Amino acid sequence: MKLTYLPIDKLFVDKTNMRYGQKPDVSDILPTVRKRGVMQTLLVKPANDDGMFGIVAGSRRFRASSLVA
């Protein structure tokens, strides 16, 4: 396993994510993400050779951070 910081525009919700195709409610975590940022890492996997990464776990954190950004 490797910890890497990725730009938000290189991420997307992967089909293997349990919330794929949904727009999850992030109202409960949005104030915390605004105040402190995302504290728990996202689990991603490389999509192709195009530099994109699919989010396997953490789609709610991703959506909340996209709203804040």
PDB file of N, CA, C and O in Angstrom:
ATOM      1  N   MET A   1       0.842  -1.164   0.000  1.00  0.00           N
ATOM      2  CA  MET A   1       0.000   0.000   0.000  1.00  0.00           C
ATOM      3  C   MET A   1       0.891   1.232   0.000  1.00  0.00           C
ATOM      4  O   MET A   1       1.974   1.239   0.585  1.00  0.00           O
ATOM      5  N   LYS A   2       0.405   2.288  -0.679  1.00  0.00           N
ATOM      6  CA  LYS A   2       1.193   3.489  -0.823  1.00  0.00           C
ATOM      7  C   LYS A   2       0.293   4.704  -0.601  1.00  0.00           C
ATOM      8  O   LYS A   2      -0.816   4.757  -1.132  1.00  0.00           O
ATOM      9  N   LEU A   3       0.759   5.672   0.173  1.00  0.00           N
ATOM     10  CA  LEU A   3       0.022   6.906   0.407  1.00  0.00           C
ATOM     11  C   LEU A   3       0.506   7.956  -0.584  1.00  0.00           C
ATOM     12  O   LEU A   3       1.689   8.296  -0.618  1.00  0.00           O
ATOM     13  N   THR A   4      -0.421   8.466  -1.391  1.00  0.00           N
ATOM     14  CA  THR A   4      -0.092   9.460  -2.405  1.00  0.00           C
ATOM     15  C   THR A   4      -1.168  10.538  -2.401  1.00  0.00           C
ATOM     16  O   THR A   4      -2.354  10.240  -2.267  1.00  0.00           O
ATOM     17  N   TYR A   5      -0.753  11.772  -2.547  1.00  0.00           N
ATOM     18  CA  TYR A   5      -1.703  12.875  -2.668  1.00  0.00           C
ATOM     19  C   TYR A   5      -2.045  13.048  -4.144  1.00  0.00           C
ATOM     20  O   TYR A   5      -1.160  13.198  -4.985  1.00  0.00           O
ATOM     21  N   LEU A   6      -3.355  13.026  -4.447  1.00  0.00           N
ATOM     22  CA  LEU A   6      -3.815  13.128  -5.826  1.00  0.00           C
ATOM     23  C   LEU A   6      -4.689  14.366  -5.992  1.00  0.00           C
ATOM     24  O   LEU A   6      -5.423  14.729  -5.073  1.00  0.00           O
ATOM     25  N   PRO A   7      -4.620  15.012  -7.142  1.00  0.00           N
ATOM     26  CA  PRO A   7      -5.527  16.128  -7.396  1.00  0.00           C
ATOM     27  C   PRO A   7      -6.964  15.617  -7.521  1.00  0.00           C
ATOM     28  O   PRO A   7      -7.200  14.507  -7.998  1.00  0.00           O
ATOM     29  N   ILE A   8      -7.903  16.429  -7.094  1.00  0.00           N
ATOM     30  CA  ILE A   8      -9.307  16.012  -7.075  1.00  0.00           C
ATOM     31  C   ILE A   8      -9.845  15.757  -8.480  1.00  0.00           C
ATOM     32  O   ILE A   8     -10.776  14.970  -8.650  1.00  0.00           O
ATOM     33  N   ASP A   9      -9.276  16.407  -9.477  1.00  0.00           N
ATOM     34  CA  ASP A   9      -9.760  16.211 -10.846  1.00  0.00           C
ATOM     35  C   ASP A   9      -9.275  14.901 -11.464  1.00  0.00           C
ATOM     36  O   ASP A   9      -9.668  14.573 -12.583  1.00  0.00           O
ATOM     37  N   LYS A  10      -8.441  14.156 -10.768  1.00  0.00           N
ATOM     38  CA  LYS A  10      -7.965  12.853 -11.241  1.00  0.00           C
ATOM     39  C   LYS A  10      -8.756  11.699 -10.629  1.00  0.00           C
ATOM     40  O   LYS A  10      -8.415  10.535 -10.842  1.00  0.00           O
ATOM     41  N   LEU A  11      -9.819  12.014  -9.862  1.00  0.00           N
ATOM     42  CA  LEU A  11     -10.597  10.988  -9.164  1.00  0.00           C
ATOM     43  C   LEU A  11     -12.003  10.874  -9.730  1.00  0.00           C
ATOM     44  O   LEU A  11     -12.577  11.851 -10.211  1.00  0.00           O
ATOM     45  N   PHE A  12     -12.545   9.672  -9.666  1.00  0.00           N
ATOM     46  CA  PHE A  12     -13.943   9.422 -10.007  1.00  0.00           C
ATOM     47  C   PHE A  12     -14.417   8.238  -9.174  1.00  0.00           C
ATOM     48  O   PHE A  12     -13.601   7.457  -8.685  1.00  0.00           O
ATOM     49  N   VAL A  13     -15.727   8.101  -9.010  1.00  0.00           N
ATOM     50  CA  VAL A  13     -16.286   6.991  -8.234  1.00  0.00           C
ATOM     51  C   VAL A  13     -16.309   5.761  -9.131  1.00  0.00           C
ATOM     52  O   VAL A  13     -16.950   5.753 -10.182  1.00  0.00           O
ATOM     53  N   ASP A  14     -15.603   4.728  -8.701  1.00  0.00           N
ATOM     54  CA  ASP A  14     -15.468   3.494  -9.471  1.00  0.00           C
ATOM     55  C   ASP A  14     -16.738   2.642  -9.373  1.00  0.00           C
ATOM     56  O   ASP A  14     -17.517   2.787  -8.430  1.00  0.00           O
ATOM     57  N   LYS A  15     -16.938   1.764 -10.341  1.00  0.00           N
ATOM     58  CA  LYS A  15     -18.103   0.873 -10.353  1.00  0.00           C
ATOM     59  C   LYS A  15     -18.109  -0.084  -9.162  1.00  0.00           C
ATOM     60  O   LYS A  15     -19.174  -0.552  -8.760  1.00  0.00           O
ATOM     61  N   THR A  16     -16.955  -0.378  -8.599  1.00  0.00           N
ATOM     62  CA  THR A  16     -16.886  -1.296  -7.466  1.00  0.00           C
ATOM     63  C   THR A  16     -17.286  -0.635  -6.144  1.00  0.00           C
ATOM     64  O   THR A  16     -17.433  -1.319  -5.131  1.00  0.00           O
ATOM     65  N   ASN A  17     -17.461   0.686  -6.148  1.00  0.00           N
ATOM     66  CA  ASN A  17     -17.880   1.405  -4.947  1.00  0.00           C
ATOM     67  C   ASN A  17     -19.349   1.110  -4.682  1.00  0.00           C
ATOM     68  O   ASN A  17     -20.156   1.083  -5.611  1.00  0.00           O
ATOM     69  N   MET A  18     -19.698   0.889  -3.421  1.00  0.00           N
ATOM     70  CA  MET A  18     -21.079   0.526  -3.097  1.00  0.00           C
ATOM     71  C   MET A  18     -22.072   1.657  -3.363  1.00  0.00           C
ATOM     72  O   MET A  18     -23.274   1.407  -3.456  1.00  0.00           O
ATOM     73  N   ARG A  19     -21.594   2.887  -3.484  1.00  0.00           N
ATOM     74  CA  ARG A  19     -22.484   4.019  -3.769  1.00  0.00           C
ATOM     75  C   ARG A  19     -22.373   4.491  -5.224  1.00  0.00           C
ATOM     76  O   ARG A  19     -22.742   5.623  -5.539  1.00  0.00           O
ATOM     77  N   TYR A  20     -21.877   3.648  -6.087  1.00  0.00           N
ATOM     78  CA  TYR A  20     -21.749   3.988  -7.499  1.00  0.00           C
ATOM     79  C   TYR A  20     -23.138   4.243  -8.079  1.00  0.00           C
ATOM     80  O   TYR A  20     -24.064   3.468  -7.841  1.00  0.00           O
ATOM     81  N   GLY A  21     -23.283   5.317  -8.829  1.00  0.00           N
ATOM     82  CA  GLY A  21     -24.558   5.634  -9.468  1.00  0.00           C
ATOM     83  C   GLY A  21     -25.530   6.360  -8.559  1.00  0.00           C
ATOM     84  O   GLY A  21     -26.636   6.688  -8.990  1.00  0.00           O
ATOM     85  N   GLN A  22     -25.156   6.622  -7.318  1.00  0.00           N
ATOM     86  CA  GLN A  22     -26.010   7.333  -6.376  1.00  0.00           C
ATOM     87  C   GLN A  22     -25.427   8.709  -6.099  1.00  0.00           C
ATOM     88  O   GLN A  22     -24.246   8.959  -6.338  1.00  0.00           O
ATOM     89  N   LYS A  23     -26.253   9.575  -5.603  1.00  0.00           N
ATOM     90  CA  LYS A  23     -25.775  10.865  -5.122  1.00  0.00           C
ATOM     91  C   LYS A  23     -25.994  10.841  -3.609  1.00  0.00           C
ATOM     92  O   LYS A  23     -27.064  11.225  -3.136  1.00  0.00           O
ATOM     93  N   PRO A  24     -24.990  10.392  -2.842  1.00  0.00           N
ATOM     94  CA  PRO A  24     -25.186  10.201  -1.407  1.00  0.00           C
ATOM     95  C   PRO A  24     -25.368  11.523  -0.658  1.00  0.00           C
ATOM     96  O   PRO A  24     -24.841  12.562  -1.055  1.00  0.00           O
ATOM     97  N   ASP A  25     -26.122  11.453   0.424  1.00  0.00           N
ATOM     98  CA  ASP A  25     -26.338  12.609   1.282  1.00  0.00           C
ATOM     99  C   ASP A  25     -25.079  12.836   2.120  1.00  0.00           C
ATOM    100  O   ASP A  25     -24.662  11.952   2.869  1.00  0.00           O
ATOM    101  N   VAL A  26     -24.480  14.007   1.995  1.00  0.00           N
ATOM    102  CA  VAL A  26     -23.247  14.321   2.722  1.00  0.00           C
ATOM    103  C   VAL A  26     -23.465  15.433   3.747  1.00  0.00           C
ATOM    104  O   VAL A  26     -22.502  15.985   4.280  1.00  0.00           O
ATOM    105  N   SER A  27     -24.739  15.764   4.026  1.00  0.00           N
ATOM    106  CA  SER A  27     -25.023  16.881   4.926  1.00  0.00           C
ATOM    107  C   SER A  27     -24.480  16.655   6.337  1.00  0.00           C
ATOM    108  O   SER A  27     -24.183  17.618   7.043  1.00  0.00           O
ATOM    109  N   ASP A  28     -24.348  15.405   6.753  1.00  0.00           N
ATOM    110  CA  ASP A  28     -23.841  15.127   8.097  1.00  0.00           C
ATOM    111  C   ASP A  28     -22.323  15.303   8.210  1.00  0.00           C
ATOM    112  O   ASP A  28     -21.827  15.624   9.290  1.00  0.00           O
ATOM    113  N   ILE A  29     -21.585  15.102   7.135  1.00  0.00           N
ATOM    114  CA  ILE A  29     -20.123  15.234   7.204  1.00  0.00           C
ATOM    115  C   ILE A  29     -19.609  16.529   6.600  1.00  0.00           C
ATOM    116  O   ILE A  29     -18.434  16.861   6.759  1.00  0.00           O
ATOM    117  N   LEU A  30     -20.470  17.265   5.909  1.00  0.00           N
ATOM    118  CA  LEU A  30     -20.045  18.490   5.234  1.00  0.00           C
ATOM    119  C   LEU A  30     -19.468  19.548   6.175  1.00  0.00           C
ATOM    120  O   LEU A  30     -18.445  20.143   5.836  1.00  0.00           O
ATOM    121  N   PRO A  31     -20.072  19.816   7.344  1.00  0.00           N
ATOM    122  CA  PRO A  31     -19.460  20.809   8.243  1.00  0.00           C
ATOM    123  C   PRO A  31     -18.053  20.430   8.707  1.00  0.00           C
ATOM    124  O   PRO A  31     -17.183  21.292   8.823  1.00  0.00           O
ATOM    125  N   THR A  32     -17.834  19.164   8.966  1.00  0.00           N
ATOM    126  CA  THR A  32     -16.517  18.704   9.406  1.00  0.00           C
ATOM    127  C   THR A  32     -15.488  18.818   8.282  1.00  0.00           C
ATOM    128  O   THR A  32     -14.350  19.224   8.517  1.00  0.00           O
ATOM    129  N   VAL A  33     -15.888  18.461   7.074  1.00  0.00           N
ATOM    130  CA  VAL A  33     -14.969  18.568   5.937  1.00  0.00           C
ATOM    131  C   VAL A  33     -14.631  20.030   5.676  1.00  0.00           C
ATOM    132  O   VAL A  33     -13.493  20.357   5.338  1.00  0.00           O
ATOM    133  N   ARG A  34     -15.618  20.909   5.833  1.00  0.00           N
ATOM    134  CA  ARG A  34     -15.342  22.346   5.663  1.00  0.00           C
ATOM    135  C   ARG A  34     -14.363  22.857   6.711  1.00  0.00           C
ATOM    136  O   ARG A  34     -13.481  23.662   6.411  1.00  0.00           O
ATOM    137  N   LYS A  35     -14.527  22.385   7.933  1.00  0.00           N
ATOM    138  CA  LYS A  35     -13.710  22.882   9.040  1.00  0.00           C
ATOM    139  C   LYS A  35     -12.314  22.258   9.069  1.00  0.00           C
ATOM    140  O   LYS A  35     -11.320  22.959   9.259  1.00  0.00           O
ATOM    141  N   ARG A  36     -12.242  20.939   8.880  1.00  0.00           N
ATOM    142  CA  ARG A  36     -10.982  20.217   9.077  1.00  0.00           C
ATOM    143  C   ARG A  36     -10.413  19.564   7.830  1.00  0.00           C
ATOM    144  O   ARG A  36      -9.243  19.180   7.811  1.00  0.00           O
ATOM    145  N   GLY A  37     -11.219  19.435   6.796  1.00  0.00           N
ATOM    146  CA  GLY A  37     -10.780  18.706   5.616  1.00  0.00           C
ATOM    147  C   GLY A  37     -11.095  17.224   5.749  1.00  0.00           C
ATOM    148  O   GLY A  37     -11.738  16.803   6.710  1.00  0.00           O
ATOM    149  N   VAL A  38     -10.652  16.452   4.804  1.00  0.00           N
ATOM    150  CA  VAL A  38     -10.861  15.002   4.832  1.00  0.00           C
ATOM    151  C   VAL A  38      -9.762  14.388   5.684  1.00  0.00           C
ATOM    152  O   VAL A  38      -8.582  14.474   5.345  1.00  0.00           O
ATOM    153  N   MET A  39     -10.153  13.770   6.789  1.00  0.00           N
ATOM    154  CA  MET A  39      -9.177  13.219   7.732  1.00  0.00           C
ATOM    155  C   MET A  39      -8.856  11.747   7.441  1.00  0.00           C
ATOM    156  O   MET A  39      -7.747  11.286   7.715  1.00  0.00           O
ATOM    157  N   GLN A  40      -9.812  11.022   6.894  1.00  0.00           N
ATOM    158  CA  GLN A  40      -9.627   9.603   6.580  1.00  0.00           C
ATOM    159  C   GLN A  40      -9.302   9.478   5.096  1.00  0.00           C
ATOM    160  O   GLN A  40      -9.964  10.101   4.265  1.00  0.00           O
ATOM    161  N   THR A  41      -8.316   8.701   4.761  1.00  0.00           N
ATOM    162  CA  THR A  41      -7.899   8.576   3.366  1.00  0.00           C
ATOM    163  C   THR A  41      -8.955   7.863   2.521  1.00  0.00           C
ATOM    164  O   THR A  41      -9.803   7.137   3.040  1.00  0.00           O
ATOM    165  N   LEU A  42      -8.882   8.086   1.228  1.00  0.00           N
ATOM    166  CA  LEU A  42      -9.736   7.389   0.269  1.00  0.00           C
ATOM    167  C   LEU A  42      -8.975   6.181  -0.258  1.00  0.00           C
ATOM    168  O   LEU A  42      -7.754   6.224  -0.401  1.00  0.00           O
ATOM    169  N   LEU A  43      -9.685   5.124  -0.540  1.00  0.00           N
ATOM    170  CA  LEU A  43      -9.082   3.937  -1.142  1.00  0.00           C
ATOM    171  C   LEU A  43      -9.356   4.004  -2.640  1.00  0.00           C
ATOM    172  O   LEU A  43     -10.509   3.991  -3.071  1.00  0.00           O
ATOM    173  N   VAL A  44      -8.293   4.075  -3.424  1.00  0.00           N
ATOM    174  CA  VAL A  44      -8.437   4.210  -4.873  1.00  0.00           C
ATOM    175  C   VAL A  44      -7.629   3.135  -5.584  1.00  0.00           C
ATOM    176  O   VAL A  44      -6.746   2.501  -5.006  1.00  0.00           O
ATOM    177  N   LYS A  45      -7.961   2.951  -6.856  1.00  0.00           N
ATOM    178  CA  LYS A  45      -7.185   2.048  -7.705  1.00  0.00           C
ATOM    179  C   LYS A  45      -6.955   2.743  -9.039  1.00  0.00           C
ATOM    180  O   LYS A  45      -7.809   3.507  -9.489  1.00  0.00           O
ATOM    181  N   PRO A  46      -5.818   2.492  -9.677  1.00  0.00           N
ATOM    182  CA  PRO A  46      -5.573   3.112 -10.977  1.00  0.00           C
ATOM    183  C   PRO A  46      -6.587   2.615 -11.999  1.00  0.00           C
ATOM    184  O   PRO A  46      -6.892   1.423 -12.060  1.00  0.00           O
ATOM    185  N   ALA A  47      -7.105   3.541 -12.800  1.00  0.00           N
ATOM    186  CA  ALA A  47      -8.116   3.173 -13.793  1.00  0.00           C
ATOM    187  C   ALA A  47      -7.456   2.645 -15.064  1.00  0.00           C
ATOM    188  O   ALA A  47      -7.684   1.502 -15.459  1.00  0.00           O
ATOM    189  N   ASN A  48      -6.664   3.456 -15.682  1.00  0.00           N
ATOM    190  CA  ASN A  48      -5.958   3.095 -16.923  1.00  0.00           C
ATOM    191  C   ASN A  48      -4.617   3.798 -16.906  1.00  0.00           C
ATOM    192  O   ASN A  48      -4.151   4.252 -15.861  1.00  0.00           O
ATOM    193  N   ASP A  49      -4.014   3.882 -18.049  1.00  0.00           N
ATOM    194  CA  ASP A  49      -2.741   4.602 -18.162  1.00  0.00           C
ATOM    195  C   ASP A  49      -2.944   6.098 -18.348  1.00  0.00           C
ATOM    196  O   ASP A  49      -1.987   6.821 -18.625  1.00  0.00           O
ATOM    197  N   ASP A  50      -4.183   6.574 -18.198  1.00  0.00           N
ATOM    198  CA  ASP A  50      -4.469   7.997 -18.403  1.00  0.00           C
ATOM    199  C   ASP A  50      -4.281   8.838 -17.146  1.00  0.00           C
ATOM    200  O   ASP A  50      -4.524  10.044 -17.171  1.00  0.00           O
ATOM    201  N   GLY A  51      -3.853   8.223 -16.051  1.00  0.00           N
ATOM    202  CA  GLY A  51      -3.594   8.962 -14.825  1.00  0.00           C
ATOM    203  C   GLY A  51      -4.803   9.151 -13.940  1.00  0.00           C
ATOM    204  O   GLY A  51      -4.713   9.853 -12.933  1.00  0.00           O
ATOM    205  N   MET A  52      -5.933   8.551 -14.274  1.00  0.00           N
ATOM    206  CA  MET A  52      -7.147   8.657 -13.462  1.00  0.00           C
ATOM    207  C   MET A  52      -7.175   7.531 -12.429  1.00  0.00           C
ATOM    208  O   MET A  52      -6.592   6.467 -12.635  1.00  0.00           O
ATOM    209  N   PHE A  53      -7.868   7.785 -11.308  1.00  0.00           N
ATOM    210  CA  PHE A  53      -7.980   6.809 -10.233  1.00  0.00           C
ATOM    211  C   PHE A  53      -9.443   6.667  -9.834  1.00  0.00           C
ATOM    212  O   PHE A  53     -10.142   7.662  -9.645  1.00  0.00           O
ATOM    213  N   GLY A  54      -9.902   5.422  -9.707  1.00  0.00           N
ATOM    214  CA  GLY A  54     -11.271   5.138  -9.295  1.00  0.00           C
ATOM    215  C   GLY A  54     -11.352   4.976  -7.795  1.00  0.00           C
ATOM    216  O   GLY A  54     -10.541   4.270  -7.197  1.00  0.00           O
ATOM    217  N   ILE A  55     -12.330   5.628  -7.179  1.00  0.00           N
ATOM    218  CA  ILE A  55     -12.523   5.547  -5.732  1.00  0.00           C
ATOM    219  C   ILE A  55     -13.276   4.268  -5.404  1.00  0.00           C
ATOM    220  O   ILE A  55     -14.415   4.079  -5.830  1.00  0.00           O
ATOM    221  N   VAL A  56     -12.635   3.400  -4.650  1.00  0.00           N
ATOM    222  CA  VAL A  56     -13.237   2.144  -4.222  1.00  0.00           C
ATOM    223  C   VAL A  56     -13.970   2.354  -2.898  1.00  0.00           C
ATOM    224  O   VAL A  56     -15.046   1.791  -2.697  1.00  0.00           O
ATOM    225  N   ALA A  57     -13.409   3.146  -2.002  1.00  0.00           N
ATOM    226  CA  ALA A  57     -14.035   3.458  -0.716  1.00  0.00           C
ATOM    227  C   ALA A  57     -13.799   4.930  -0.401  1.00  0.00           C
ATOM    228  O   ALA A  57     -12.672   5.422  -0.468  1.00  0.00           O
ATOM    229  N   GLY A  58     -14.888   5.627  -0.056  1.00  0.00           N
ATOM    230  CA  GLY A  58     -14.773   7.034   0.317  1.00  0.00           C
ATOM    231  C   GLY A  58     -15.515   7.984  -0.597  1.00  0.00           C
ATOM    232  O   GLY A  58     -15.137   9.149  -0.712  1.00  0.00           O
ATOM    233  N   SER A  59     -16.572   7.509  -1.255  1.00  0.00           N
ATOM    234  CA  SER A  59     -17.276   8.383  -2.198  1.00  0.00           C
ATOM    235  C   SER A  59     -17.979   9.538  -1.494  1.00  0.00           C
ATOM    236  O   SER A  59     -18.081  10.625  -2.064  1.00  0.00           O
ATOM    237  N   ARG A  60     -18.463   9.336  -0.280  1.00  0.00           N
ATOM    238  CA  ARG A  60     -19.100  10.442   0.450  1.00  0.00           C
ATOM    239  C   ARG A  60     -18.085  11.519   0.805  1.00  0.00           C
ATOM    240  O   ARG A  60     -18.370  12.711   0.684  1.00  0.00           O
ATOM    241  N   ARG A  61     -16.899  11.102   1.245  1.00  0.00           N
ATOM    242  CA  ARG A  61     -15.842  12.072   1.544  1.00  0.00           C
ATOM    243  C   ARG A  61     -15.429  12.822   0.283  1.00  0.00           C
ATOM    244  O   ARG A  61     -15.169  14.025   0.323  1.00  0.00           O
ATOM    245  N   PHE A  62     -15.371  12.107  -0.830  1.00  0.00           N
ATOM    246  CA  PHE A  62     -15.029  12.717  -2.108  1.00  0.00           C
ATOM    247  C   PHE A  62     -16.082  13.752  -2.518  1.00  0.00           C
ATOM    248  O   PHE A  62     -15.731  14.856  -2.935  1.00  0.00           O
ATOM    249  N   ARG A  63     -17.362  13.407  -2.403  1.00  0.00           N
ATOM    250  CA  ARG A  63     -18.432  14.331  -2.777  1.00  0.00           C
ATOM    251  C   ARG A  63     -18.441  15.557  -1.868  1.00  0.00           C
ATOM    252  O   ARG A  63     -18.641  16.678  -2.333  1.00  0.00           O
ATOM    253  N   ALA A  64     -18.225  15.342  -0.576  1.00  0.00           N
ATOM    254  CA  ALA A  64     -18.186  16.472   0.356  1.00  0.00           C
ATOM    255  C   ALA A  64     -17.009  17.392   0.051  1.00  0.00           C
ATOM    256  O   ALA A  64     -17.157  18.614   0.068  1.00  0.00           O
ATOM    257  N   SER A  65     -15.848  16.818  -0.226  1.00  0.00           N
ATOM    258  CA  SER A  65     -14.692  17.655  -0.545  1.00  0.00           C
ATOM    259  C   SER A  65     -14.861  18.359  -1.882  1.00  0.00           C
ATOM    260  O   SER A  65     -14.347  19.463  -2.062  1.00  0.00           O
ATOM    261  N   SER A  66     -15.569  17.745  -2.823  1.00  0.00           N
ATOM    262  CA  SER A  66     -15.843  18.414  -4.102  1.00  0.00           C
ATOM    263  C   SER A  66     -16.745  19.622  -3.898  1.00  0.00           C
ATOM    264  O   SER A  66     -16.570  20.650  -4.553  1.00  0.00           O
ATOM    265  N   LEU A  67     -17.700  19.501  -2.999  1.00  0.00           N
ATOM    266  CA  LEU A  67     -18.575  20.643  -2.705  1.00  0.00           C
ATOM    267  C   LEU A  67     -17.819  21.774  -2.025  1.00  0.00           C
ATOM    268  O   LEU A  67     -18.062  22.948  -2.305  1.00  0.00           O
ATOM    269  N   VAL A  68     -16.914  21.424  -1.143  1.00  0.00           N
ATOM    270  CA  VAL A  68     -16.116  22.437  -0.431  1.00  0.00           C
ATOM    271  C   VAL A  68     -15.137  23.115  -1.377  1.00  0.00           C
ATOM    272  O   VAL A  68     -14.930  24.326  -1.305  1.00  0.00           O
ATOM    273  N   ALA A  69     -14.537  22.330  -2.263  1.00  0.00           N
ATOM    274  CA  ALA A  69     -13.558  22.884  -3.204  1.00  0.00           C
ATOM    275  C   ALA A  69     -14.252  23.789  -4.177  1.00  0.00           C
ATOM    276  O   ALA A  69     -13.608  24.360  -5.057  1.00  0.00           O
TER     277      ALA A  69
END
